[in-house]
């Protein structure tokens, strides 16, 4: 019986698709170049064309007769029809793409050719989706025949069969037909899982270029519209860290490189004396910067290596909970957190100095001209804050697009001086500090006990009172530094702070097992509406007439009685 149903459906559907394609091709040739895409075939028209094919088979009567005779169970009946529908869908949609019957046009193809492909594929998808709806309407008691459960796997296969250029136009089909195949979609099971898998696979397949940002936003918006925000299948409960590796030039490697460059050249070749002299001079400069002064018992660490070594803690905070490093000669052993603390106390003031230098060059600040106390500075800051904020808002409207875009910076030693001069680079480092510090504040004794997930940190790693005080002091200094940066510093600090607060609430929501009721807004009660109406009624009443038309009580009395002597100008006693 399955072979009979399958063969009959294949023949009739192929005939319907061929006739539809011929009619649509003639309509496409009549369109102008400005509107190359045809409107979709109405759902009622497709349904009227498919109903005779479905009724001709009389599938429902055959299956019910088999069920009455006891030869088939409802589960086997559903599996049989599900397999038939799945094979038919692949024959109509997937096979033509694989065999080249429906060709995906090239990137530089004509708009007419691309429109022909998209119209043909959309018509085939509509035909199959309408067939699935008719099948489910005939057997509503079989959940496996739900249209979305069979249709979504077909979309998943199309992700790798169609180019990104074609998906830019075809994605509109997914958006406009989503209500038909996502109707009554359960959370975290059923067809929600293959749909989420399809979206994630498509996002991995989509390039990460600026031109695709809008398209990626459309995909994310579609996912948020069809999948509940409390659906745990769409939530990263583990919180894995990104595999980001930052490499930089170690001081020892620089020495070895200099020594290798200053050696003799090949025995059978000539030596470029000028190039060798330049290399020797450069090597001497590097060694003079890298080697510490013997007279200094506590030499200052290398800023370049110290700055880039902090990236390991930013990328993977669990490294802060690692074992203590072996003690060196005359030094006590340090934990990774102590090492991070010492490096931060060395790096952050250096970054703050760059802002002062930048303001000096811009003429905003001139140090050394006057010495002001902290109280005077705070008073002046309070008076100027509103004025500076208004000026920054005015500059904001005239700023260019993409000012918050931060690229992945290179780690070359020679580039560090130029990168430090860019406030966007310093902002990126400070924001990394901000994110890490907010994460560490969740590991205090008061907060750690309330969290089910610690972000990969050991349970015994707790931020004590001393560490908490240090972290909070650094957060305050970083916030102040972000506000002091030239440009839109105040607004940038507010944006970062709002994002961090939102992420903190999101982490708390996940720790509470993602309650969906938190997004439900209760309706306003009748009493609240009446009270609000009464309050607005009082506000909308006309104001009372001012009792003194001339301006004050004394002037009104003088106006009414007339001026006779100077004693009337004296204030009267109450």
Helices and strands as residue ranges (DSSP letters): H 2-29, H 43-57, H 59-68, H 74-89, I 90-94, H 95-99, H 111-138, G 143-145, H 147-161, H 164-181, H 191-205, G 210-212, H 213-226, G 232-234, H 251-261, H 273-290, H 303-309, H 311-315, G 317-321, H 336-362, H 374-397, G 413-415, H 416-420, H 423-441, H 445-448, H 465-484, H 489-511, G 516-519, H 526-540, H 553-561, G 566-569
